[in-house]
Amino acid sequence: MRTPRIHLAHLALLLGVLLASCGGGGSSPSAPAAPAPTPAPTPTPASTATADLVITIVGDRSNMSFSPADATVRVGQTVAWRNSDTDFHTATQDGNRFNTGTLGRGATSSAIAMTTAGSMTYHCAFHPDMVGTLNVTP
């Protein structure tokens, strides 16, 4: 009667291996449960934290604008744009002195240093009627 016990022992071992490799079967009471993944927040570039002025892009498919639409900074100060709209936007200076690139929902551009005095108009490349003015004083 030893032969059936050997076969049963092998069968039990084989079933244990199969269940473990398939992810089936119960887990050991001492094995900790894997933590659920936590979505990582979208990082904001470090340079935006130090921007002297952050201009907000507002609107949701209507009344899109920059806020403030007319802003003033001094030469050497930095400006960043934060998109609080659901559409993609840019802040593109009409003479190509600066361009934030495409900003998705909730994104903030890198801070851009204003190195030259003057009045600069800018617009959104996707919405040309959306305009702002940045006045840079000496």
PyMOL commands that set and color helices and strands:
alter all, ss='L'
color gray80, all
select helices_A, chain A and resi 2-22+46-50
alter helices_A, ss='H'
color red, helices_A
select strands_A, chain A and resi 53-58+65-67+70-74+78-83+92-93+112-113+118-123+131-137
alter strands_A, ss='S'
color yellow, strands_A
deselect
rebuild
show_as cartoon
